[in-house]
């Protein structure tokens, strides 16, 4: 069972894969325990520029606050920005990082 189903994260959209700033990204929004959550995973040509963050929306401001992240050395995401499309196996590595961030969020929230 995935962390999305197990912890009752409600996806608000589908994973959005896109290429920008010499990087591949995936961005997805969820709702969890009344919080709106955004997860962004970035894979750059230089591994030390990779990032994976989870943010919660503070609707009173409005502002996204980062509350969880993965060190780039622990990330699974892979894919060269020079590729026009990511293979399914590469997309899966991004989703593994999204799921790891959601596990952190389930613990924090």
Helices and strands as residue ranges (DSSP letters): H 3-6, E 10-11, E 16-20, E 23-32, E 35-44, G 47-49, E 51-58, E 63-70, G 72-74, H 88-108
